[in-house]
Amino acid sequence: MRRDQEKVATEFMDQTETWPIEKLRRLRRRRLRALVRYAYANLPFYRRRYDEAGIAPESVKGPVDFARLPMVTKADIRRAREDSGSFLTGMESFPNGDLATIGMTSGTTGTDFLYCNRKWRQFQGGRLLRAYWWAGLRPGMRMMLTVPAWHCWAAEESYLAERFGVVGVVPWGTFLPRFAGNFVDAIRDLRPEFLSMFLPMLYAVQAECRRRGLALHEVFAGVRCVLVVGAPLTPASRQKLEADLGVDVYTGAGATEGLIAMECSEHRGYHLFVDTCYLEVVDPPTGALLPPGERGRLVLTAFNPHGTVYIRFDTGDLGRVVKAPCACGRTWPLIEVYDRLDNMFAAEGREFVPYDVRLCVDEIPELTGVPFSVIRSVPRVRADRASPTSPLWLAIQRPLSGNLRSLEDSLAAEIGRKLRVKAAIQWVEELPARWKGAPVIDEMEWKEIARG
């Protein structure tokens, strides 16, 4: 570790990070009540839905009452756009007539478009200051700004750069592996001290360095901290990244609809930014609230009353609330975010997400951090048609070293031990180059890729 194990994330930004739990709960109740009443009075989208559900805003006094409000799905938002014939859905808040621009999400499973006015940018960007502070960004640093200009995150990062007074480094290209060479050149030539990027792109940058025969420690010699988003890191993957690059690596979890959560120096999960958002974990089939420790669908409420307002928004992500308090001393709740529910797959009648497989892959030292894709099989059923019988089908890139047969046996045994399913492992030279990686590929698409 470059800084003799110094962890800048141990520095609290202000006293709110250690507020007593009960004080945080009172803050949450107060903000939920205020947000629901504001939405009912000012936002036709929510007023209509609450009237249809027979729920008066005055009846919402805390989390239990709040959970009775109808959830908002991405399909609901798209349908509202179709009904209105524009991007306006009745979810938009423009106090004082503040002008707004349309921002975009990545469009994979997000809401695609949202209105971002000046107040929205100040609110979100102001809270993002804390996340980057935890990850090691300090005023005056040189920071690589790599978010595409059309993405909402770019608006927040540019605000953050202004507030911190950092020097921006912007490589040519976007978060596609074919631009990895430009990222490498920018890191070598302009020597940013702080990098923020999607995790799959960081792996693409590593691969480009190896292709050119460049030593990673030399390329990243000027970098002090890296903040990655877009995919969770297992403990083993993080340790390998930090060893390979010689830098501190932090991960954040978020959604442009308003979720902000960030690791601290303990790396035990993401601290939910309670001044920014509220998160519920619900049972995917029933929508019932789940207790801490259980995996479920993440439902987001953003406290930002500007621009597009999201209340009980179904993120489509799988996660859980961590039970134990964090040793860092922060009282903000810890969460884990595992993957998109769209990336869930079945093997031998049981459901998993790629993170479950990553934990197994990373147990094999030669395979730690090596890219893979799960091939989602067309269900094949037994004679009694009780459940799918397909094993876990894994396409994994050939590692730089190691006997493939021995590695295959070790990985299959680890998957059998941890996940209790059989694995069919296929070694490949490379996987499809995509912005956020290719964690799951449907079988028919994989066959098309194989045919070239």
C-alpha positions in Angstrom: 0.0 0.0 0.0 1.6 3.2 -1.2 0.8 5.3 1.9 2.1 3.0 4.6 -1.4 1.7 5.3 -2.7 5.3 5.8 -6.5 5.3 5.2 -7.8 8.7 4.4 -11.4 7.4 4.8 -10.9 7.2 8.5 -11.2 11.1 8.5 -14.8 12.0 9.2 -16.1 14.9 7.1 -18.4 16.1 9.9 -20.2 15.0 13.0 -23.3 13.7 11.3 -21.4 10.5 10.4 -21.4 9.5 14.1 -24.9 10.7 15.1 -26.7 8.4 17.5 -29.0 5.8 15.8 -32.1 7.3 17.3 -31.2 10.8 16.0 -30.8 9.3 12.5 -34.2 7.6 12.8 -35.8 10.8 13.7 -34.2 12.5 10.7 -35.4 9.7 8.5 -39.0 9.9 9.7 -39.1 13.7 9.4 -37.8 13.6 5.8 -40.1 10.8 4.7 -43.2 12.6 6.1 -42.1 15.9 4.4 -41.3 14.3 1.1 -44.7 12.4 0.9 -46.6 15.6 1.7 -44.7 17.6 -0.8 -45.2 15.0 -3.5 -48.9 14.8 -2.9 -49.3 18.6 -3.0 -47.0 19.3 -6.0 -46.5 16.2 -8.2 -49.5 14.8 -10.1 -47.8 11.4 -10.7 -47.7 10.7 -7.0 -51.0 12.4 -6.1 -52.9 10.1 -8.6 -51.2 7.0 -7.3 -51.8 7.7 -3.6 -55.4 8.6 -4.3 -55.9 5.3 -6.2 -54.3 3.4 -3.3 -56.5 5.3 -0.8 -53.5 6.6 1.2 -53.6 10.1 2.7 -50.2 11.7 3.1 -51.0 12.6 6.7 -51.3 8.9 7.5 -47.6 8.3 6.7 -45.8 8.8 10.0 -42.9 6.4 9.7 -41.3 3.6 7.8 -44.1 1.1 8.4 -46.7 3.5 7.0 -44.4 4.5 4.2 -44.0 0.9 3.1 -47.8 0.9 2.2 -47.2 3.4 -0.6 -47.2 1.9 -4.0 -43.7 1.2 -5.5 -42.7 2.9 -8.7 -41.2 0.7 -11.4 -39.3 1.7 -14.6 -42.2 0.5 -16.6 -44.5 2.9 -14.7 -42.2 5.8 -15.6 -42.0 4.8 -19.3 -45.8 4.4 -19.4 -46.3 7.9 -17.9 -44.0 9.3 -20.6 -46.0 7.6 -23.3 -49.3 8.9 -21.8 -48.0 12.5 -21.6 -46.3 12.4 -25.1 -43.2 13.9 -23.6 -40.4 13.3 -21.1 -42.6 15.1 -18.4 -44.3 12.5 -16.2 -45.6 14.6 -13.3 -42.6 13.5 -11.1 -40.7 16.7 -11.8 -40.2 19.4 -9.2 -39.1 22.9 -10.3 -39.5 25.2 -7.3 -39.1 28.9 -8.2 -39.4 28.0 -11.9 -35.8 26.9 -12.1 -34.8 25.7 -15.6 -33.7 22.1 -16.1 -31.9 20.0 -18.6 -32.6 16.3 -19.4 -29.9 14.0 -18.1 -29.5 10.3 -18.9 -28.7 7.1 -17.2 -26.8 4.4 -18.9 -30.1 3.1 -20.3 -29.3 -0.6 -19.5 -32.0 -1.0 -16.9 -32.3 2.6 -15.6 -35.0 5.1 -16.2 -33.1 6.5 -19.2 -34.0 10.2 -18.7 -34.5 12.5 -15.7 -34.7 16.2 -15.2 -31.7 17.8 -13.5 -32.0 21.5 -12.6 -29.5 23.6 -10.8 -30.8 22.8 -7.3 -30.7 19.0 -8.2 -27.1 19.3 -9.2 -26.2 21.2 -6.0 -28.0 18.7 -3.8 -26.6 15.6 -5.4 -23.1 17.0 -6.1 -22.9 18.3 -2.5 -23.6 14.9 -1.1 -21.1 13.3 -3.5 -18.4 15.4 -2.0 -18.5 13.2 1.0 -18.2 10.0 -1.0 -15.1 11.2 -2.8 -13.6 12.5 0.4 -13.9 9.1 1.9 -12.2 7.6 -1.1 -9.3 10.0 -0.7 -10.0 13.0 -3.0 -8.6 16.2 -1.6 -8.7 19.8 -2.8 -6.2 20.7 -5.4 -5.6 17.1 -6.6 -5.5 16.1 -10.2 -8.5 13.9 -10.9 -9.4 11.9 -13.9 -13.0 12.7 -14.9 -14.1 9.9 -17.1 -17.9 9.9 -17.1 -19.5 10.5 -20.5 -20.8 14.0 -20.8 -24.4 12.8 -21.5 -24.5 10.8 -18.2 -26.0 12.4 -15.1 -23.0 11.4 -13.1 -20.9 13.9 -15.2 -23.1 16.8 -13.9 -22.4 15.7 -10.4 -18.7 15.1 -10.9 -18.2 18.5 -12.6 -19.9 20.2 -9.6 -17.6 18.2 -7.3 -14.5 19.3 -9.3 -15.6 22.9 -9.0 -16.1 22.6 -5.2 -12.9 20.8 -4.5 -10.9 22.9 -6.9 -9.4 19.8 -8.6 -7.6 19.8 -11.9 -9.6 17.7 -14.3 -8.0 15.1 -16.6 -10.4 13.9 -19.3 -9.3 11.1 -21.7 -10.7 10.8 -25.2 -13.4 8.2 -25.4 -16.0 6.6 -23.2 -16.3 3.6 -20.9 -15.8 1.0 -23.7 -12.8 -1.3 -23.7 -11.8 -0.1 -27.2 -10.8 3.2 -25.6 -8.6 1.6 -22.9 -5.5 2.7 -24.7 -6.5 6.4 -24.4 -7.1 5.9 -20.7 -3.6 4.4 -20.3 -2.0 7.3 -22.2 -3.8 9.9 -20.1 -2.8 8.2 -16.8 0.9 8.0 -18.0 1.2 11.4 -19.5 -1.0 13.6 -17.2 -0.4 11.6 -13.9 -3.8 12.1 -12.2 -3.7 11.4 -8.4 -7.3 10.3 -8.2 -9.2 8.0 -10.7 -12.9 7.4 -10.8 -14.2 4.8 -13.3 -16.4 1.8 -13.8 -14.8 -1.4 -12.6 -15.0 -3.2 -15.9 -13.1 -0.3 -17.5 -10.4 -0.5 -14.9 -9.9 -4.2 -15.8 -9.7 -3.2 -19.5 -7.0 -0.6 -18.6 -5.1 -3.4 -16.8 -5.4 -5.6 -19.9 -4.2 -2.9 -22.2 -1.1 -2.3 -20.0 -0.3 -6.0 -20.2 -0.8 -6.1 -23.9 1.7 -3.2 -24.3 4.1 -4.8 -21.8 3.8 -2.0 -19.4 4.4 -2.5 -15.6 1.2 -1.6 -13.8 3.1 -0.1 -10.8 4.9 2.3 -13.2 1.7 3.3 -15.1 -0.1 4.0 -11.8 2.9 5.5 -10.1 1.3 8.9 -9.7 -2.1 7.6 -8.6 -3.0 7.7 -4.9 -6.6 6.4 -4.9 -9.0 4.7 -7.2 -12.8 4.9 -6.8 -14.7 2.3 -8.9 -18.4 1.8 -9.4 -20.6 -0.4 -11.6 -19.9 -3.8 -10.0 -19.2 -5.1 -6.5 -15.6 -6.2 -5.5 -15.0 -9.3 -3.5 -12.4 -9.0 -0.8 -9.9 -11.1 -2.8 -10.4 -9.0 -5.9 -9.8 -5.8 -4.0 -6.6 -7.1 -2.5 -5.3 -8.2 -5.9 -6.2 -4.9 -7.5 -4.4 -3.0 -4.8 -1.4 -5.2 -5.0 -1.3 -5.0 -8.8 -1.7 -1.3 -9.0 0.0 -0.2 -5.8 -2.9 2.1 -4.9 -5.9 2.2 -2.5 -9.1 1.0 -4.1 -12.6 2.1 -2.9 -16.0 1.2 -4.3 -19.2 3.1 -4.3 -22.8 2.0 -4.9 -25.3 4.3 -6.5 -28.0 5.0 -8.9 -28.6 8.2 -10.8 -32.2 8.1 -9.4 -30.7 9.2 -6.1 -28.9 6.3 -4.3 -25.5 7.2 -2.8 -23.6 4.7 -0.7 -19.9 4.5 -0.1 -17.3 2.2 1.5 -15.2 3.3 4.4 -11.7 2.1 5.3 -13.2 -1.1 6.8 -14.5 -2.3 3.4 -17.4 -4.2 5.0 -20.1 -2.8 2.8 -21.5 0.6 1.7 -22.6 3.2 4.2 -25.9 4.5 3.1 -25.9 8.3 2.9 -28.9 8.9 5.2 -29.0 12.6 4.4 -29.6 11.8 0.8 -31.7 8.7 0.5 -33.7 6.0 2.2 -33.5 2.3 1.2 -35.9 -0.6 1.8 -35.1 -4.3 1.1 -38.3 -6.1 -0.1 -39.1 -9.7 -1.0 -39.0 -9.8 -4.9 -42.3 -11.8 -5.4 -44.4 -10.2 -2.6 -42.9 -6.7 -2.0 -42.9 -7.4 1.8 -40.2 -5.7 3.8 -37.3 -8.0 4.7 -35.3 -7.8 7.9 -31.5 -6.9 8.0 -29.3 -9.7 6.7 -31.8 -11.0 4.1 -31.3 -10.5 0.4 -34.0 -8.8 -1.6 -35.0 -6.1 -4.1 -33.7 -2.6 -3.3 -36.4 0.1 -3.2 -35.1 3.7 -3.2 -36.4 7.0 -2.0 -34.4 10.0 -2.8 -34.7 13.0 -0.5 -33.7 15.5 -3.2 -36.9 17.5 -3.8 -35.5 19.0 -7.1 -35.7 17.8 -10.6 -37.2 14.3 -11.1 -38.4 13.0 -7.7 -38.2 9.3 -6.9 -40.3 7.8 -4.1 -40.3 4.0 -3.4 -38.5 3.5 -6.8 -37.8 -0.2 -7.6 -34.1 -0.1 -8.6 -34.0 -3.6 -9.9 -31.0 -4.4 -7.8 -30.4 -7.2 -5.3 -28.9 -6.3 -1.9 -29.3 -6.5 1.8 -28.8 -4.4 5.0 -25.7 -5.5 7.0 -26.6 -6.4 10.6 -23.5 -5.6 12.5 -22.2 -2.0 13.2 -19.1 -0.8 11.4 -15.8 -0.7 13.2 -15.0 2.6 11.6 -17.3 4.3 14.1 -19.8 5.7 11.6 -23.4 5.0 12.5 -24.8 5.3 9.0 -26.3 1.9 8.0 -24.3 -0.5 6.0 -25.7 -2.2 2.9 -24.4 -4.7 0.3 -25.4 -4.4 -3.4 -24.8 -7.6 -5.3 -26.1 -7.2 -8.8 -29.0 -6.5 -11.1 -32.0 -8.8 -10.6 -32.0 -9.0 -14.5 -28.6 -10.8 -14.1 -30.1 -13.5 -11.9 -29.8 -17.0 -13.4 -30.8 -20.6 -12.4 -28.5 -23.6 -12.0 -29.9 -27.0 -10.9 -33.1 -25.3 -9.7 -31.4 -22.7 -7.6 -31.0 -19.0 -8.3 -27.8 -17.0 -8.1 -26.2 -13.8 -9.3 -22.7 -13.4 -10.8 -21.3 -12.1 -7.4 -21.9 -15.6 -6.0 -19.8 -17.1 -8.7 -17.1 -14.4 -8.3 -16.7 -15.4 -4.6 -15.9 -18.9 -5.9 -13.6 -17.8 -8.7 -11.6 -15.6 -6.4 -10.8 -18.5 -4.1 -8.4 -19.7 -6.8 -5.3 -17.4 -6.7 -4.6 -17.8 -10.4 -8.1 -16.8 -11.2 -8.7 -13.9 -8.8 -10.1 -11.0 -10.8 -10.1 -12.9 -14.1 -13.1 -11.9 -16.2 -15.9 -14.4 -16.7 -19.5 -14.6 -17.9 -22.3 -16.9 -16.8 -24.1 -18.4 -19.8 -27.7 -18.4 -18.9 -29.0 -21.7 -20.2 -32.4 -22.3 -21.8 -34.2 -24.3 -19.0 -34.0 -28.1 -19.4 -36.4 -30.0 -17.2 -36.5 -33.5 -15.8 -39.1 -36.0 -16.8 -41.3 -34.9 -13.9 -40.8 -31.3 -15.0 -40.1 -30.2 -11.5 -37.1 -27.9 -11.9 -34.4 -27.0 -14.3 -31.5 -29.4 -14.3 -28.8 -27.4 -16.2 -25.5 -26.9 -14.4 -23.8 -23.6 -13.9 -22.3 -22.8 -17.3 -19.2 -20.5 -17.0 -17.1 -18.9 -19.7 -13.9 -17.6 -18.2 -10.9 -16.0 -19.8 -7.6 -18.0 -19.9 -5.4 -16.8 -17.0 -1.9 -15.7 -17.5 -0.5 -18.7 -15.7 -1.5 -22.1 -14.3 -2.5 -25.5 -15.6 -6.0 -25.2 -17.1 -7.1 -28.7 -16.2 -6.0 -28.3 -12.6 -7.6 -24.9 -12.4 -10.8 -26.2 -13.9 -11.0 -29.0 -11.3 -10.3 -26.6 -8.5 -12.9 -24.1 -9.6 -15.6 -26.8 -10.1 -14.9 -28.2 -6.7 -15.1 -24.7 -5.1 -18.4 -24.0 -6.9 -19.7 -27.3 -5.7 -18.7 -26.6 -2.1 -20.0 -23.0 -1.9 -23.0 -23.1 -4.2 -23.8 -26.8 -4.2 -24.2 -27.1 -7.9 -22.2 -28.7 -10.7 -20.3 -26.4 -13.1 -19.5 -26.6 -16.8 -16.4 -24.5 -17.4 -15.3 -23.2 -20.8 -12.0 -21.4 -21.3 -12.1 -18.5 -23.8 -9.5 -16.1 -25.1 -11.8 -13.0 -24.5 -15.3 -12.1 -23.7 -17.6 -9.6 -25.5 -16.4 -6.0 -24.9 -19.2 -4.1 -23.2 -19.4 -0.9 -21.2 -20.3 -2.6 -17.9 -18.8 -6.0 -18.7 -20.8 -9.1 -19.7 -21.7 -10.9 -16.4 -24.5 -12.9 -17.9 -25.0 -13.9 -21.6 -28.1 -15.8 -22.7 -27.4 -19.1 -24.3 -28.7 -18.2 -27.8 -26.6 -15.1 -27.9 -23.5 -17.0 -26.8 -24.0 -19.5 -29.7 -24.2 -16.6 -32.1 -21.0 -15.2 -30.7 -19.3 -18.6 -31.0 -20.4 -18.8 -34.7 -18.7 -15.4 -35.2 
